[in-house]
Amino acid sequence: MEEEPRIGVFICNCGINIGGVVNVEEVAEYATTLPNVVVSRSSLYTCSDRGQGMIKDDIDEFKLNRVVVASCSPRMHEPTFRKVVEEKGLNKYVFEQANLREHVSWVHSKQPEEATEKAKDLVRMAVAKARLLESLPQHLVDVKGEALVIGGGISGLTAAKSIADRGFKVHLVEKTPNFGGKMAQLYKVYPTFDDPQELLNPLVENIMAHPNIVPYLSAEIADIEGYIGNYRAIIREQTEEKEIEFGTIIVATGFNAYDPTGEFNYGKHQNILTILELHQLMKADGPTQGNLVTPAEGKPPRSIALISCVGSRQNENTVPEGKKPNVYCSRVCCTGMIATSMEIKEKASDADIFVLYRDLRTHGKGHEELFSEFRQTGSTMIRYTDDLLPMVSITQGAEYPLSVTSYDSLSGLNVEIPVDLVVLATGMIPDDSASNIASKLHITMSADGFFQELHPKLAPLDSVTDGVYLAGTAQGPKDVPDSVSQSLGAAAKACAPMALGQVEVESTISVIDEDFCTGCGVCQGSCEFSAIVFEERPEGKRVSKVIEALCKGCGTCGSSCPSAAITMLHFKDAQLDAMVKAALSRSPGG
């Protein structure tokens, strides 16, 4: 005999996030009138230890077999409350959450009475669904003890070594002939002014000699398929192809430097350089053996201008026609610019240095101290505005080959600076391979084109695809210390399922009734996660089958199936119908 639902409802104030708009006590009192609700309470923070303890106590006291929490977004705390009901011996899928913060108080902050009524509607709908919730089975997937790291810059190298040191085999794929990425192209790295090669060389040597690391240079991922614990890829290394199997993936594809062609006369004169090109010029193995001279004349520069925010914090009016503006801040450019100016001063102590900036954002440990040191070097600082960018002119036949004009918002004056060298502090843009990798791995990209993390606060290293983790500047602009930190975290995340040998995957997936399936393939074509395949039955019938570890329970296949052969677990038609009927009825009984 089916167990009678005994539902507990818990309404959260969320401090003033919800309680400052919604009459939480009124909603909690209303919930007591709903069918099968045996207890309803409010609390200040339901997600707190005290709030969780209240739910556990009520499960025991009232013999609850369903739990509804009305609080913030399920994306934030659904795992928390699922764990609570599990710890009391209930299946975690007999829990339902209503969102009263994002869906009510935050969008109806000026309408407290209407917001309270809407909160009642959402609670009534959640209770209606909770009455029909079912326990779902646990799905476990075996995990192979090998990892794939895509990208051989400082992030990929760090992640690969960290995983290998834990005893797991690592396949490290780098598309260029050498490891090191953009860091290897720098003259010095701030704020310590270390030689990057002195940091990279021991790491690369360790990588190449490590018994658990298989390095691939001048290589690419030709194909990849599978799911967490059971991935398969074909690596194309020059003319050879190799198939590998592994359990987890770290994406550390790095960044590209912004190309300022069409701006500041870049590309029209040899003495207009990007900051990365200047670093390569100052390196001992560079074209001038480390001597700082102007590329056009081969002479030490007398006057140098550095311009910030090139390729960052743009708008439609500050980019050439046909270019998409990068509205984000690249974070590293300001500190990189002032550090570079200090490096220039060491090589050309008599040179006049002009730093043209919009704002100076010296983000990071030791960066503000570095800025204080920079201010003692005697460089001239000129602050330009968003709508009046500096202009770089080529002055043929003049004493100085270039001229920079700008409005200085600090003095209120227009200034003109004759210079030998212009250095553009270019920002970071996504690597060329990003969209291709995103397509192969079914991971999302942000509006900026970098890989999108699952949650900026709660899951900053995870992607939307289980078993795929993000590291370094592939996820967004950051400096070397932050890239290394994120890589170590991603490595730890990748090792966890491999160490366990098994991982639980979500049970709220689609299931296909083979008796109704006609094998038309509509569901397979609609699935964004390649979670549906065809299988041949002995009687010759072709039917669709769901790969449980790949399915995200999005429901696209269920809504597209012309034979109504697909059911979404935890979102069955009867459960959704009950919510719709509850939404359309103001009476507690629906």
C-alpha positions, 0 to 999 in steps of 0.5 A, a space after each residue: 500500500 502506498 504511503 500517505 504523504 506527510 509533508 513538512 514546509 519550511 519558509 526562510 526569511 533569508 535575513 531580509 532578502 525574503 523577509 524584508 518583502 514577503 510576510 514569511 509568517 503569513 506564508 508559513 501559516 498558509 502552508 498549514 492549510 495545504 493538503 498533507 502538510 503536517 508541520 509548517 515553520 519559518 526560520 531566519 536562515 533555513 540553510 544554517 546549522 540551526 535551520 537544518 537541525 530544525 528540519 531533522 527534528 521535525 522529520 523525526 517528530 512528525 514522521 515526515 516523508 516529504 520536505 518542502 523548503 521555500 527559500 533562495 535558488 535551488 541552484 545554491 542550496 538544493 544539495 544542502 537540503 537533499 543531504 539533510 533529508 538523506 541523513 534522516 534516512 529519506 531518499 533525497 528526491 522526496 525534497 522539493 524547493 521553491 524559490 522565494 528570493 529570486 522569483 519573488 522578493 528580488 523582483 517584487 521588492 516594491 509590492 510586499 502584499 502581492 509578493 506575499 500572495 505569489 509566495 503562497 502560490 509557489 509554496 502551494 505548487 511545491 506542495 502539490 508536486 511534493 505529494 507525488 514525489 517518488 524515491 529515485 534509485 542511485 546511479 553509480 558510474 565507474 571512474 578510470 584512474 587517468 586524466 586529460 589536461 588540455 593546454 601546456 601553459 603554466 596552468 596545464 603544467 601545474 595541474 598535470 604535475 599535481 594529478 601525477 604526483 597523486 599517482 594518477 596517469 595524465 595525458 598532457 596535450 599542448 597545441 604548440 611545439 613547446 610547453 610554457 604558454 604565454 608565460 614563457 614569452 614574458 621578460 619578467 613576471 610581476 610582482 617579484 620580477 622573476 625570470 619566467 624561464 627560471 620558474 618554468 624550466 624545472 617544471 617542464 623538466 619534471 613534466 617530461 621525466 614524470 613516470 605518470 605523465 604522457 606529454 603530447 606537443 604540436 598536438 590537438 584533440 581530434 575527437 572526444 566522447 563519453 562521460 565522467 569516468 569514461 571518456 575516450 579521445 583521439 589525440 592527433 600529434 603531428 601525423 600520428 593519431 592515438 586513442 586514449 581513455 580517461 576519467 576526468 578532464 582539465 581545460 587549461 587552454 589559456 588566452 590570446 593577447 588582444 590584437 589592436 590592429 586598426 587602433 593607435 596606428 598599430 601595425 603602421 609603424 615598427 615602434 608601436 608595440 604591444 606589451 607582449 612584443 616589448 617583453 620579447 624584445 627585452 628578453 636575452 634571446 630576443 631579436 636584440 639580445 635583450 638590448 632595449 632599442 627602437 625596432 625601426 632605428 635600432 637606437 635606445 629610446 629617449 621617450 616612451 608612452 605606455 597606454 592602458 586598457 587596449 582591448 579591455 573595458 571597451 564600448 561601441 564608440 571606442 573600437 573600430 568598425 567591425 570589432 566587437 567591444 570587450 567590456 570586461 576588465 582583463 585584470 592584469 594589464 594595469 599591474 603589468 603596465 607599471 611593472 613593465 615601465 619599471 623594467 624599462 627604467 632599468 634598461 633605459 634609465 635616462 628615458 622619459 616614461 609616460 603612463 596613460 591610464 583610464 583607471 589603475 586597478 592594481 588587483 592582487 597580493 603585493 600589487 598595490 605595494 608595487 604601484 607605490 614603488 612605481 610612483 617613486 620612479 619619476 614616470 609621468 602619469 596622464 589620466 584619459 577618459 572613456 570617451 577621449 582615448 589617446 591618439 598616436 600619430 606618425 610624425 614623418 621627418 620629425 625629431 621623434 617618429 611618433 606623437 601621442 596626444 591625450 586629454 589629461 582629466 587630472 589637469 584639465 589640459 590637452 597634452 602632446 607627447 613626442 615619443 620614440 616608442 609606444 607600448 600598448 597594454 593589451 588585454 586578454 581574449 579567449 584562445 582560438 581553440 575555445 569554441 571548438 573545445 566547448 563544442 566537443 566537451 559540451 561546456 558553456 562559454 560566457 558572453 566574453 567568450 571564456 569558459 563559463 564556470 558552473 557557479 561563480 561562488 559555489 562551483 568556480 572550478 566546475 563546468 556544466 559537464 560532470 568531470 570537466 574542470 576549468 583552470 587558469 585564463 581559459 576561465 577568465 583573465 587572471 595573473 600567474 599566481 591566481 592561475 596556479 592556485 586555480 590549477 591546483 584546485 582543479 587538479 584536486 577536483 579531478 582527482 576526487 572521483 578517480 580516487 573514489 573509483 566511482 561517482 554518483 550521477 544525477 537521477 533526475 534523468 529521462 527514461 524511455 519506454 521501449 514498448 512505445 519507442 518507434 526509433 524515429 530519432 527525434 530525441 537523439 537529434 534534440 539532445 544537446 548533451 549527446 546522451 541518447 543513442 540507438 540500440 538494436 534489439 534481437 527482434 530487429 527493432 531499433 530503440 533509443 537508450 539514455 546514457 544516464 551519466 550524460 543526461 542532464 534532465 533538461 526535458 528537451 527529448 521528452 517534449 519532442 518525442 512524438 510517441 510520448 515514450 519518454 518520461 522525465 524522472 522527478 518531473 513526471 507529467 502528473 507532477 507537473 500537472 499538479 503544479 499547474 492546477 495548484 497555480 491556477 487555483 487559489 484554494 488550498 486544496 487545489 
